[in-house]
Amino acid sequence: EVQEVLRLKHRYLDLRRPRLAQNLILRSKVNLLSRQYFADNGFLEVETPILGNPTPEGARDYLVPSRVHPGSYYALPQSPQQFKQ
């Protein structure tokens, strides 16, 4: 058995383990079935951006004016990883 810190550092190797691979396969199949069900029943899949507060690190954000709070802005994130943490 390998230490968890080492497993997380090399996560791409850890995903080859049968138990984790089966989890990924199951997740993929469930997503495929649900998307197919909704598509067959006339639903559309629409992606909407995640709006958040600007980050202080100085990166240029794409600002979107708020309709609810005049004079305020939301920022589209520079990287989706912000919301995965």
PyMOL Python script that loads the backbone (N, CA, C, O; Angstrom):
from pymol import cmd

cmd.read_pdbstr("""\
ATOM      1  N   GLU A   1       0.851  -1.186   0.000  1.00  0.00           N
ATOM      2  CA  GLU A   1       0.000   0.000   0.000  1.00  0.00           C
ATOM      3  C   GLU A   1       0.891   1.242   0.000  1.00  0.00           C
ATOM      4  O   GLU A   1       1.873   1.315   0.739  1.00  0.00           O
ATOM      5  N   VAL A   2       0.539   2.203  -0.828  1.00  0.00           N
ATOM      6  CA  VAL A   2       1.321   3.426  -0.995  1.00  0.00           C
ATOM      7  C   VAL A   2       0.695   4.545  -0.169  1.00  0.00           C
ATOM      8  O   VAL A   2      -0.519   4.584   0.032  1.00  0.00           O
ATOM      9  N   GLN A   3       1.546   5.456   0.308  1.00  0.00           N
ATOM     10  CA  GLN A   3       1.038   6.585   1.090  1.00  0.00           C
ATOM     11  C   GLN A   3       0.102   7.437   0.227  1.00  0.00           C
ATOM     12  O   GLN A   3       0.295   7.570  -0.982  1.00  0.00           O
ATOM     13  N   GLU A   4      -0.912   8.009   0.876  1.00  0.00           N
ATOM     14  CA  GLU A   4      -1.922   8.789   0.147  1.00  0.00           C
ATOM     15  C   GLU A   4      -1.323  10.028  -0.511  1.00  0.00           C
ATOM     16  O   GLU A   4      -1.753  10.415  -1.597  1.00  0.00           O
ATOM     17  N   VAL A   5      -0.333  10.657   0.131  1.00  0.00           N
ATOM     18  CA  VAL A   5       0.280  11.864  -0.437  1.00  0.00           C
ATOM     19  C   VAL A   5       0.938  11.518  -1.776  1.00  0.00           C
ATOM     20  O   VAL A   5       0.824  12.273  -2.742  1.00  0.00           O
ATOM     21  N   LEU A   6       1.618  10.384  -1.826  1.00  0.00           N
ATOM     22  CA  LEU A   6       2.271   9.960  -3.062  1.00  0.00           C
ATOM     23  C   LEU A   6       1.230   9.593  -4.128  1.00  0.00           C
ATOM     24  O   LEU A   6       1.422   9.886  -5.309  1.00  0.00           O
ATOM     25  N   ARG A   7       0.136   8.956  -3.716  1.00  0.00           N
ATOM     26  CA  ARG A   7      -0.929   8.606  -4.653  1.00  0.00           C
ATOM     27  C   ARG A   7      -1.552   9.860  -5.262  1.00  0.00           C
ATOM     28  O   ARG A   7      -1.819   9.904  -6.463  1.00  0.00           O
ATOM     29  N   LEU A   8      -1.780  10.871  -4.437  1.00  0.00           N
ATOM     30  CA  LEU A   8      -2.398  12.100  -4.945  1.00  0.00           C
ATOM     31  C   LEU A   8      -1.448  12.878  -5.845  1.00  0.00           C
ATOM     32  O   LEU A   8      -1.884  13.535  -6.791  1.00  0.00           O
ATOM     33  N   LYS A   9      -0.157  12.807  -5.557  1.00  0.00           N
ATOM     34  CA  LYS A   9       0.824  13.491  -6.386  1.00  0.00           C
ATOM     35  C   LYS A   9       0.843  12.909  -7.796  1.00  0.00           C
ATOM     36  O   LYS A   9       0.993  13.637  -8.777  1.00  0.00           O
ATOM     37  N   HIS A  10       0.690  11.604  -7.886  1.00  0.00           N
ATOM     38  CA  HIS A  10       0.703  10.919  -9.183  1.00  0.00           C
ATOM     39  C   HIS A  10      -0.676  10.319  -9.447  1.00  0.00           C
ATOM     40  O   HIS A  10      -0.811   9.121  -9.696  1.00  0.00           O
ATOM     41  N   ARG A  11      -1.684  11.166  -9.387  1.00  0.00           N
ATOM     42  CA  ARG A  11      -3.078  10.714  -9.484  1.00  0.00           C
ATOM     43  C   ARG A  11      -3.373   9.992 -10.798  1.00  0.00           C
ATOM     44  O   ARG A  11      -4.184   9.066 -10.831  1.00  0.00           O
ATOM     45  N   TYR A  12      -2.722  10.408 -11.870  1.00  0.00           N
ATOM     46  CA  TYR A  12      -2.959   9.770 -13.162  1.00  0.00           C
ATOM     47  C   TYR A  12      -2.597   8.288 -13.125  1.00  0.00           C
ATOM     48  O   TYR A  12      -3.203   7.494 -13.843  1.00  0.00           O
ATOM     49  N   LEU A  13      -1.632   7.904 -12.311  1.00  0.00           N
ATOM     50  CA  LEU A  13      -1.296   6.486 -12.155  1.00  0.00           C
ATOM     51  C   LEU A  13      -2.296   5.786 -11.243  1.00  0.00           C
ATOM     52  O   LEU A  13      -2.640   4.622 -11.450  1.00  0.00           O
ATOM     53  N   ASP A  14      -2.750   6.509 -10.239  1.00  0.00           N
ATOM     54  CA  ASP A  14      -3.711   5.944  -9.290  1.00  0.00           C
ATOM     55  C   ASP A  14      -5.025   5.591  -9.983  1.00  0.00           C
ATOM     56  O   ASP A  14      -5.706   4.645  -9.585  1.00  0.00           O
ATOM     57  N   LEU A  15      -5.379   6.348 -11.014  1.00  0.00           N
ATOM     58  CA  LEU A  15      -6.643   6.106 -11.713  1.00  0.00           C
ATOM     59  C   LEU A  15      -6.632   4.806 -12.509  1.00  0.00           C
ATOM     60  O   LEU A  15      -7.674   4.376 -13.003  1.00  0.00           O
ATOM     61  N   ARG A  16      -5.476   4.180 -12.637  1.00  0.00           N
ATOM     62  CA  ARG A  16      -5.384   2.897 -13.338  1.00  0.00           C
ATOM     63  C   ARG A  16      -5.805   1.725 -12.457  1.00  0.00           C
ATOM     64  O   ARG A  16      -6.012   0.616 -12.951  1.00  0.00           O
ATOM     65  N   ARG A  17      -5.932   1.967 -11.159  1.00  0.00           N
ATOM     66  CA  ARG A  17      -6.351   0.883 -10.270  1.00  0.00           C
ATOM     67  C   ARG A  17      -7.763   0.448 -10.646  1.00  0.00           C
ATOM     68  O   ARG A  17      -8.601   1.292 -10.966  1.00  0.00           O
ATOM     69  N   PRO A  18      -8.040  -0.854 -10.613  1.00  0.00           N
ATOM     70  CA  PRO A  18      -9.341  -1.368 -11.086  1.00  0.00           C
ATOM     71  C   PRO A  18     -10.548  -0.708 -10.415  1.00  0.00           C
ATOM     72  O   PRO A  18     -11.526  -0.389 -11.092  1.00  0.00           O
ATOM     73  N   ARG A  19     -10.495  -0.498  -9.107  1.00  0.00           N
ATOM     74  CA  ARG A  19     -11.644   0.091  -8.415  1.00  0.00           C
ATOM     75  C   ARG A  19     -11.928   1.506  -8.912  1.00  0.00           C
ATOM     76  O   ARG A  19     -13.081   1.858  -9.158  1.00  0.00           O
ATOM     77  N   LEU A  20     -10.887   2.312  -9.059  1.00  0.00           N
ATOM     78  CA  LEU A  20     -11.083   3.687  -9.521  1.00  0.00           C
ATOM     79  C   LEU A  20     -11.463   3.727 -10.997  1.00  0.00           C
ATOM     80  O   LEU A  20     -12.268   4.559 -11.416  1.00  0.00           O
ATOM     81  N   ALA A  21     -10.881   2.827 -11.782  1.00  0.00           N
ATOM     82  CA  ALA A  21     -11.240   2.769 -13.196  1.00  0.00           C
ATOM     83  C   ALA A  21     -12.712   2.400 -13.361  1.00  0.00           C
ATOM     84  O   ALA A  21     -13.397   2.969 -14.211  1.00  0.00           O
ATOM     85  N   GLN A  22     -13.206   1.462 -12.565  1.00  0.00           N
ATOM     86  CA  GLN A  22     -14.616   1.084 -12.625  1.00  0.00           C
ATOM     87  C   GLN A  22     -15.522   2.253 -12.250  1.00  0.00           C
ATOM     88  O   GLN A  22     -16.590   2.428 -12.836  1.00  0.00           O
ATOM     89  N   ASN A  23     -15.095   3.050 -11.275  1.00  0.00           N
ATOM     90  CA  ASN A  23     -15.872   4.243 -10.898  1.00  0.00           C
ATOM     91  C   ASN A  23     -15.979   5.223 -12.066  1.00  0.00           C
ATOM     92  O   ASN A  23     -17.043   5.791 -12.316  1.00  0.00           O
ATOM     93  N   LEU A  24     -14.862   5.416 -12.781  1.00  0.00           N
ATOM     94  CA  LEU A  24     -14.878   6.330 -13.932  1.00  0.00           C
ATOM     95  C   LEU A  24     -15.769   5.798 -15.046  1.00  0.00           C
ATOM     96  O   LEU A  24     -16.504   6.555 -15.679  1.00  0.00           O
ATOM     97  N   ILE A  25     -15.700   4.493 -15.279  1.00  0.00           N
ATOM     98  CA  ILE A  25     -16.531   3.879 -16.320  1.00  0.00           C
ATOM     99  C   ILE A  25     -18.014   4.023 -15.964  1.00  0.00           C
ATOM    100  O   ILE A  25     -18.824   4.388 -16.815  1.00  0.00           O
ATOM    101  N   LEU A  26     -18.365   3.739 -14.722  1.00  0.00           N
ATOM    102  CA  LEU A  26     -19.757   3.866 -14.281  1.00  0.00           C
ATOM    103  C   LEU A  26     -20.247   5.304 -14.411  1.00  0.00           C
ATOM    104  O   LEU A  26     -21.351   5.545 -14.899  1.00  0.00           O
ATOM    105  N   ARG A  27     -19.428   6.254 -13.976  1.00  0.00           N
ATOM    106  CA  ARG A  27     -19.811   7.666 -14.069  1.00  0.00           C
ATOM    107  C   ARG A  27     -20.042   8.068 -15.521  1.00  0.00           C
ATOM    108  O   ARG A  27     -20.999   8.779 -15.828  1.00  0.00           O
ATOM    109  N   SER A  28     -19.169   7.614 -16.409  1.00  0.00           N
ATOM    110  CA  SER A  28     -19.306   7.934 -17.820  1.00  0.00           C
ATOM    111  C   SER A  28     -20.598   7.362 -18.394  1.00  0.00           C
ATOM    112  O   SER A  28     -21.300   8.034 -19.149  1.00  0.00           O
ATOM    113  N   LYS A  29     -20.908   6.120 -18.032  1.00  0.00           N
ATOM    114  CA  LYS A  29     -22.128   5.486 -18.544  1.00  0.00           C
ATOM    115  C   LYS A  29     -23.387   6.180 -18.024  1.00  0.00           C
ATOM    116  O   LYS A  29     -24.339   6.377 -18.779  1.00  0.00           O
ATOM    117  N   VAL A  30     -23.401   6.547 -16.754  1.00  0.00           N
ATOM    118  CA  VAL A  30     -24.559   7.249 -16.181  1.00  0.00           C
ATOM    119  C   VAL A  30     -24.760   8.594 -16.868  1.00  0.00           C
ATOM    120  O   VAL A  30     -25.885   8.957 -17.208  1.00  0.00           O
ATOM    121  N   ASN A  31     -23.661   9.340 -17.074  1.00  0.00           N
ATOM    122  CA  ASN A  31     -23.765  10.628 -17.764  1.00  0.00           C
ATOM    123  C   ASN A  31     -24.269  10.454 -19.190  1.00  0.00           C
ATOM    124  O   ASN A  31     -25.101  11.232 -19.656  1.00  0.00           O
ATOM    125  N   LEU A  32     -23.771   9.442 -19.881  1.00  0.00           N
ATOM    126  CA  LEU A  32     -24.189   9.197 -21.252  1.00  0.00           C
ATOM    127  C   LEU A  32     -25.676   8.850 -21.316  1.00  0.00           C
ATOM    128  O   LEU A  32     -26.404   9.367 -22.164  1.00  0.00           O
ATOM    129  N   LEU A  33     -26.120   7.977 -20.421  1.00  0.00           N
ATOM    130  CA  LEU A  33     -27.530   7.589 -20.413  1.00  0.00           C
ATOM    131  C   LEU A  33     -28.447   8.768 -20.088  1.00  0.00           C
ATOM    132  O   LEU A  33     -29.491   8.938 -20.718  1.00  0.00           O
ATOM    133  N   SER A  34     -28.058   9.577 -19.111  1.00  0.00           N
ATOM    134  CA  SER A  34     -28.915  10.712 -18.748  1.00  0.00           C
ATOM    135  C   SER A  34     -28.957  11.743 -19.868  1.00  0.00           C
ATOM    136  O   SER A  34     -30.019  12.292 -20.159  1.00  0.00           O
ATOM    137  N   ARG A  35     -27.817  12.014 -20.501  1.00  0.00           N
ATOM    138  CA  ARG A  35     -27.815  12.970 -21.615  1.00  0.00           C
ATOM    139  C   ARG A  35     -28.647  12.449 -22.784  1.00  0.00           C
ATOM    140  O   ARG A  35     -29.381  13.204 -23.422  1.00  0.00           O
ATOM    141  N   GLN A  36     -28.526  11.156 -23.058  1.00  0.00           N
ATOM    142  CA  GLN A  36     -29.292  10.573 -24.158  1.00  0.00           C
ATOM    143  C   GLN A  36     -30.792  10.619 -23.868  1.00  0.00           C
ATOM    144  O   GLN A  36     -31.588  10.906 -24.763  1.00  0.00           O
ATOM    145  N   TYR A  37     -31.181  10.339 -22.624  1.00  0.00           N
ATOM    146  CA  TYR A  37     -32.588  10.387 -22.237  1.00  0.00           C
ATOM    147  C   TYR A  37     -33.159  11.779 -22.462  1.00  0.00           C
ATOM    148  O   TYR A  37     -34.215  11.937 -23.073  1.00  0.00           O
ATOM    149  N   PHE A  38     -32.450  12.786 -21.961  1.00  0.00           N
ATOM    150  CA  PHE A  38     -32.950  14.158 -22.109  1.00  0.00           C
ATOM    151  C   PHE A  38     -32.963  14.587 -23.566  1.00  0.00           C
ATOM    152  O   PHE A  38     -33.901  15.259 -23.994  1.00  0.00           O
ATOM    153  N   ALA A  39     -31.952  14.219 -24.338  1.00  0.00           N
ATOM    154  CA  ALA A  39     -31.917  14.573 -25.764  1.00  0.00           C
ATOM    155  C   ALA A  39     -33.066  13.916 -26.508  1.00  0.00           C
ATOM    156  O   ALA A  39     -33.686  14.542 -27.368  1.00  0.00           O
ATOM    157  N   ASP A  40     -33.359  12.660 -26.189  1.00  0.00           N
ATOM    158  CA  ASP A  40     -34.468  11.947 -26.837  1.00  0.00           C
ATOM    159  C   ASP A  40     -35.823  12.558 -26.497  1.00  0.00           C
ATOM    160  O   ASP A  40     -36.789  12.380 -27.240  1.00  0.00           O
ATOM    161  N   ASN A  41     -35.900  13.278 -25.379  1.00  0.00           N
ATOM    162  CA  ASN A  41     -37.159  13.882 -24.948  1.00  0.00           C
ATOM    163  C   ASN A  41     -37.215  15.385 -25.232  1.00  0.00           C
ATOM    164  O   ASN A  41     -38.021  16.104 -24.642  1.00  0.00           O
ATOM    165  N   GLY A  42     -36.360  15.848 -26.132  1.00  0.00           N
ATOM    166  CA  GLY A  42     -36.448  17.221 -26.603  1.00  0.00           C
ATOM    167  C   GLY A  42     -35.744  18.275 -25.772  1.00  0.00           C
ATOM    168  O   GLY A  42     -35.923  19.469 -26.010  1.00  0.00           O
ATOM    169  N   PHE A  43     -34.945  17.854 -24.799  1.00  0.00           N
ATOM    170  CA  PHE A  43     -34.228  18.834 -23.984  1.00  0.00           C
ATOM    171  C   PHE A  43     -32.945  19.262 -24.697  1.00  0.00           C
ATOM    172  O   PHE A  43     -32.361  18.496 -25.464  1.00  0.00           O
ATOM    173  N   LEU A  44     -32.524  20.475 -24.438  1.00  0.00           N
ATOM    174  CA  LEU A  44     -31.254  20.980 -24.954  1.00  0.00           C
ATOM    175  C   LEU A  44     -30.269  21.112 -23.810  1.00  0.00           C
ATOM    176  O   LEU A  44     -30.646  21.448 -22.687  1.00  0.00           O
ATOM    177  N   GLU A  45     -29.016  20.849 -24.101  1.00  0.00           N
ATOM    178  CA  GLU A  45     -27.976  21.062 -23.089  1.00  0.00           C
ATOM    179  C   GLU A  45     -27.360  22.430 -23.348  1.00  0.00           C
ATOM    180  O   GLU A  45     -26.784  22.670 -24.409  1.00  0.00           O
ATOM    181  N   VAL A  46     -27.485  23.317 -22.379  1.00  0.00           N
ATOM    182  CA  VAL A  46     -26.996  24.685 -22.513  1.00  0.00           C
ATOM    183  C   VAL A  46     -25.948  24.926 -21.439  1.00  0.00           C
ATOM    184  O   VAL A  46     -26.189  24.673 -20.259  1.00  0.00           O
ATOM    185  N   GLU A  47     -24.796  25.410 -21.847  1.00  0.00           N
ATOM    186  CA  GLU A  47     -23.741  25.726 -20.875  1.00  0.00           C
ATOM    187  C   GLU A  47     -23.795  27.215 -20.578  1.00  0.00           C
ATOM    188  O   GLU A  47     -23.853  28.043 -21.487  1.00  0.00           O
ATOM    189  N   THR A  48     -23.774  27.538 -19.306  1.00  0.00           N
ATOM    190  CA  THR A  48     -23.755  28.938 -18.904  1.00  0.00           C
ATOM    191  C   THR A  48     -22.481  29.198 -18.125  1.00  0.00           C
ATOM    192  O   THR A  48     -22.026  28.324 -17.388  1.00  0.00           O
ATOM    193  N   PRO A  49     -21.897  30.365 -18.267  1.00  0.00           N
ATOM    194  CA  PRO A  49     -20.664  30.657 -17.549  1.00  0.00           C
ATOM    195  C   PRO A  49     -20.908  30.822 -16.050  1.00  0.00           C
ATOM    196  O   PRO A  49     -21.996  31.208 -15.622  1.00  0.00           O
ATOM    197  N   ILE A  50     -19.892  30.527 -15.278  1.00  0.00           N
ATOM    198  CA  ILE A  50     -19.961  30.731 -13.831  1.00  0.00           C
ATOM    199  C   ILE A  50     -19.439  32.130 -13.543  1.00  0.00           C
ATOM    200  O   ILE A  50     -18.307  32.463 -13.893  1.00  0.00           O
ATOM    201  N   LEU A  51     -20.262  32.937 -12.911  1.00  0.00           N
ATOM    202  CA  LEU A  51     -19.847  34.295 -12.587  1.00  0.00           C
ATOM    203  C   LEU A  51     -19.399  34.352 -11.138  1.00  0.00           C
ATOM    204  O   LEU A  51     -20.051  33.793 -10.257  1.00  0.00           O
ATOM    205  N   GLY A  52     -18.292  35.024 -10.895  1.00  0.00           N
ATOM    206  CA  GLY A  52     -17.778  35.146  -9.536  1.00  0.00           C
ATOM    207  C   GLY A  52     -17.199  36.519  -9.303  1.00  0.00           C
ATOM    208  O   GLY A  52     -17.269  37.386 -10.175  1.00  0.00           O
ATOM    209  N   ASN A  53     -16.632  36.722  -8.141  1.00  0.00           N
ATOM    210  CA  ASN A  53     -15.985  37.994  -7.840  1.00  0.00           C
ATOM    211  C   ASN A  53     -14.585  38.007  -8.441  1.00  0.00           C
ATOM    212  O   ASN A  53     -13.941  36.962  -8.527  1.00  0.00           O
ATOM    213  N   PRO A  54     -14.107  39.175  -8.857  1.00  0.00           N
ATOM    214  CA  PRO A  54     -12.753  39.243  -9.410  1.00  0.00           C
ATOM    215  C   PRO A  54     -11.720  38.792  -8.376  1.00  0.00           C
ATOM    216  O   PRO A  54     -11.901  38.985  -7.174  1.00  0.00           O
ATOM    217  N   THR A  55     -10.641  38.193  -8.864  1.00  0.00           N
ATOM    218  CA  THR A  55      -9.583  37.732  -7.961  1.00  0.00           C
ATOM    219  C   THR A  55      -8.496  38.793  -7.864  1.00  0.00           C
ATOM    220  O   THR A  55      -8.277  39.533  -8.824  1.00  0.00           O
ATOM    221  N   PRO A  56      -7.816  38.884  -6.736  1.00  0.00           N
ATOM    222  CA  PRO A  56      -6.863  39.966  -6.516  1.00  0.00           C
ATOM    223  C   PRO A  56      -5.483  39.752  -7.142  1.00  0.00           C
ATOM    224  O   PRO A  56      -4.623  40.619  -6.988  1.00  0.00           O
ATOM    225  N   GLU A  57      -5.229  38.638  -7.842  1.00  0.00           N
ATOM    226  CA  GLU A  57      -3.866  38.396  -8.319  1.00  0.00           C
ATOM    227  C   GLU A  57      -3.475  39.235  -9.528  1.00  0.00           C
ATOM    228  O   GLU A  57      -2.347  39.120 -10.009  1.00  0.00           O
ATOM    229  N   GLY A  58      -4.365  40.066 -10.025  1.00  0.00           N
ATOM    230  CA  GLY A  58      -4.002  40.992 -11.087  1.00  0.00           C
ATOM    231  C   GLY A  58      -4.255  40.463 -12.488  1.00  0.00           C
ATOM    232  O   GLY A  58      -3.912  41.135 -13.461  1.00  0.00           O
ATOM    233  N   ALA A  59      -4.837  39.296 -12.622  1.00  0.00           N
ATOM    234  CA  ALA A  59      -5.135  38.780 -13.954  1.00  0.00           C
ATOM    235  C   ALA A  59      -6.268  39.602 -14.559  1.00  0.00           C
ATOM    236  O   ALA A  59      -7.130  40.113 -13.843  1.00  0.00           O
ATOM    237  N   ARG A  60      -6.255  39.721 -15.859  1.00  0.00           N
ATOM    238  CA  ARG A  60      -7.329  40.464 -16.529  1.00  0.00           C
ATOM    239  C   ARG A  60      -8.574  39.599 -16.589  1.00  0.00           C
ATOM    240  O   ARG A  60      -8.561  38.501 -17.145  1.00  0.00           O
ATOM    241  N   ASP A  61      -9.636  40.105 -16.015  1.00  0.00           N
ATOM    242  CA  ASP A  61     -10.898  39.379 -16.015  1.00  0.00           C
ATOM    243  C   ASP A  61     -11.813  39.965 -17.082  1.00  0.00           C
ATOM    244  O   ASP A  61     -11.721  41.144 -17.425  1.00  0.00           O
ATOM    245  N   TYR A  62     -12.694  39.119 -17.596  1.00  0.00           N
ATOM    246  CA  TYR A  62     -13.754  39.597 -18.469  1.00  0.00           C
ATOM    247  C   TYR A  62     -14.908  39.989 -17.562  1.00  0.00           C
ATOM    248  O   TYR A  62     -15.525  39.129 -16.934  1.00  0.00           O
ATOM    249  N   LEU A  63     -15.203  41.270 -17.490  1.00  0.00           N
ATOM    250  CA  LEU A  63     -16.211  41.771 -16.566  1.00  0.00           C
ATOM    251  C   LEU A  63     -17.587  41.810 -17.212  1.00  0.00           C
ATOM    252  O   LEU A  63     -17.744  42.178 -18.376  1.00  0.00           O
ATOM    253  N   VAL A  64     -18.573  41.419 -16.420  1.00  0.00           N
ATOM    254  CA  VAL A  64     -19.964  41.420 -16.868  1.00  0.00           C
ATOM    255  C   VAL A  64     -20.746  42.306 -15.906  1.00  0.00           C
ATOM    256  O   VAL A  64     -20.742  42.056 -14.701  1.00  0.00           O
ATOM    257  N   PRO A  65     -21.428  43.355 -16.427  1.00  0.00           N
ATOM    258  CA  PRO A  65     -22.180  44.224 -15.521  1.00  0.00           C
ATOM    259  C   PRO A  65     -23.364  43.488 -14.891  1.00  0.00           C
ATOM    260  O   PRO A  65     -24.019  42.660 -15.524  1.00  0.00           O
ATOM    261  N   SER A  66     -23.611  43.816 -13.638  1.00  0.00           N
ATOM    262  CA  SER A  66     -24.725  43.211 -12.915  1.00  0.00           C
ATOM    263  C   SER A  66     -26.000  43.988 -13.221  1.00  0.00           C
ATOM    264  O   SER A  66     -26.020  45.218 -13.170  1.00  0.00           O
ATOM    265  N   ARG A  67     -27.068  43.248 -13.541  1.00  0.00           N
ATOM    266  CA  ARG A  67     -28.356  43.908 -13.778  1.00  0.00           C
ATOM    267  C   ARG A  67     -29.089  44.142 -12.467  1.00  0.00           C
ATOM    268  O   ARG A  67     -29.923  45.042 -12.360  1.00  0.00           O
ATOM    269  N   VAL A  68     -28.770  43.323 -11.472  1.00  0.00           N
ATOM    270  CA  VAL A  68     -29.441  43.421 -10.177  1.00  0.00           C
ATOM    271  C   VAL A  68     -28.855  44.544  -9.331  1.00  0.00           C
ATOM    272  O   VAL A  68     -29.581  45.244  -8.625  1.00  0.00           O
ATOM    273  N   HIS A  69     -27.529  44.711  -9.408  1.00  0.00           N
ATOM    274  CA  HIS A  69     -26.827  45.733  -8.620  1.00  0.00           C
ATOM    275  C   HIS A  69     -26.113  46.683  -9.581  1.00  0.00           C
ATOM    276  O   HIS A  69     -24.958  46.444  -9.932  1.00  0.00           O
ATOM    277  N   PRO A  70     -26.781  47.755 -10.012  1.00  0.00           N
ATOM    278  CA  PRO A  70     -26.154  48.694 -10.951  1.00  0.00           C
ATOM    279  C   PRO A  70     -24.832  49.231 -10.408  1.00  0.00           C
ATOM    280  O   PRO A  70     -24.716  49.552  -9.226  1.00  0.00           O
ATOM    281  N   GLY A  71     -23.837  49.321 -11.290  1.00  0.00           N
ATOM    282  CA  GLY A  71     -22.515  49.796 -10.897  1.00  0.00           C
ATOM    283  C   GLY A  71     -21.600  48.691 -10.407  1.00  0.00           C
ATOM    284  O   GLY A  71     -20.411  48.928 -10.191  1.00  0.00           O
ATOM    285  N   SER A  72     -22.130  47.480 -10.226  1.00  0.00           N
ATOM    286  CA  SER A  72     -21.317  46.341  -9.811  1.00  0.00           C
ATOM    287  C   SER A  72     -21.071  45.427 -11.001  1.00  0.00           C
ATOM    288  O   SER A  72     -21.825  45.431 -11.975  1.00  0.00           O
ATOM    289  N   TYR A  73     -20.000  44.639 -10.906  1.00  0.00           N
ATOM    290  CA  TYR A  73     -19.627  43.738 -11.990  1.00  0.00           C
ATOM    291  C   TYR A  73     -19.322  42.351 -11.452  1.00  0.00           C
ATOM    292  O   TYR A  73     -18.889  42.189 -10.311  1.00  0.00           O
ATOM    293  N   TYR A  74     -19.557  41.354 -12.296  1.00  0.00           N
ATOM    294  CA  TYR A  74     -19.112  39.994 -12.037  1.00  0.00           C
ATOM    295  C   TYR A  74     -17.949  39.723 -12.978  1.00  0.00           C
ATOM    296  O   TYR A  74     -17.800  40.391 -14.001  1.00  0.00           O
ATOM    297  N   ALA A  75     -17.131  38.746 -12.629  1.00  0.00           N
ATOM    298  CA  ALA A  75     -15.997  38.408 -13.474  1.00  0.00           C
ATOM    299  C   ALA A  75     -16.091  36.951 -13.905  1.00  0.00           C
ATOM    300  O   ALA A  75     -16.399  36.067 -13.105  1.00  0.00           O
ATOM    301  N   LEU A  76     -15.821  36.721 -15.182  1.00  0.00           N
ATOM    302  CA  LEU A  76     -15.705  35.338 -15.645  1.00  0.00           C
ATOM    303  C   LEU A  76     -14.339  34.835 -15.179  1.00  0.00           C
ATOM    304  O   LEU A  76     -13.343  35.539 -15.349  1.00  0.00           O
ATOM    305  N   PRO A  77     -14.266  33.652 -14.601  1.00  0.00           N
ATOM    306  CA  PRO A  77     -12.993  33.169 -14.067  1.00  0.00           C
ATOM    307  C   PRO A  77     -11.964  32.945 -15.174  1.00  0.00           C
ATOM    308  O   PRO A  77     -12.303  32.544 -16.287  1.00  0.00           O
ATOM    309  N   GLN A  78     -10.711  33.211 -14.846  1.00  0.00           N
ATOM    310  CA  GLN A  78      -9.624  32.991 -15.795  1.00  0.00           C
ATOM    311  C   GLN A  78      -9.386  31.506 -16.012  1.00  0.00           C
ATOM    312  O   GLN A  78      -9.031  31.080 -17.112  1.00  0.00           O
ATOM    313  N   SER A  79      -9.583  30.716 -14.957  1.00  0.00           N
ATOM    314  CA  SER A  79      -9.386  29.275 -15.097  1.00  0.00           C
ATOM    315  C   SER A  79     -10.468  28.557 -14.302  1.00  0.00           C
ATOM    316  O   SER A  79     -10.776  28.940 -13.173  1.00  0.00           O
ATOM    317  N   PRO A  80     -11.043  27.517 -14.893  1.00  0.00           N
ATOM    318  CA  PRO A  80     -12.094  26.775 -14.183  1.00  0.00           C
ATOM    319  C   PRO A  80     -11.584  26.069 -12.929  1.00  0.00           C
ATOM    320  O   PRO A  80     -12.380  25.638 -12.095  1.00  0.00           O
ATOM    321  N   GLN A  81     -10.267  25.950 -12.790  1.00  0.00           N
ATOM    322  CA  GLN A  81      -9.721  25.287 -11.610  1.00  0.00           C
ATOM    323  C   GLN A  81     -10.084  26.011 -10.327  1.00  0.00           C
ATOM    324  O   GLN A  81     -10.085  25.403  -9.257  1.00  0.00           O
ATOM    325  N   GLN A  82     -10.395  27.308 -10.414  1.00  0.00           N
ATOM    326  CA  GLN A  82     -10.775  28.058  -9.216  1.00  0.00           C
ATOM    327  C   GLN A  82     -11.950  27.406  -8.510  1.00  0.00           C
ATOM    328  O   GLN A  82     -12.026  27.425  -7.282  1.00  0.00           O
ATOM    329  N   PHE A  83     -12.863  26.831  -9.274  1.00  0.00           N
ATOM    330  CA  PHE A  83     -14.074  26.284  -8.686  1.00  0.00           C
ATOM    331  C   PHE A  83     -13.956  24.802  -8.395  1.00  0.00           C
ATOM    332  O   PHE A  83     -14.900  24.201  -7.882  1.00  0.00           O
ATOM    333  N   LYS A  84     -12.811  24.194  -8.712  1.00  0.00           N
ATOM    334  CA  LYS A  84     -12.597  22.780  -8.428  1.00  0.00           C
ATOM    335  C   LYS A  84     -11.898  22.584  -7.088  1.00  0.00           C
ATOM    336  O   LYS A  84     -11.828  21.467  -6.577  1.00  0.00           O
ATOM    337  N   GLN A  85     -11.383  23.669  -6.524  1.00  0.00           N
ATOM    338  CA  GLN A  85     -10.607  23.555  -5.290  1.00  0.00           C
ATOM    339  C   GLN A  85     -11.516  23.456  -4.085  1.00  0.00           C
ATOM    340  O   GLN A  85     -11.036  23.353  -2.956  1.00  0.00           O
TER     341      GLN A  85
END
""", "prot")
cmd.dss("prot")
cmd.show_as("cartoon", "prot")
cmd.util.cbc("prot")
cmd.orient("prot")
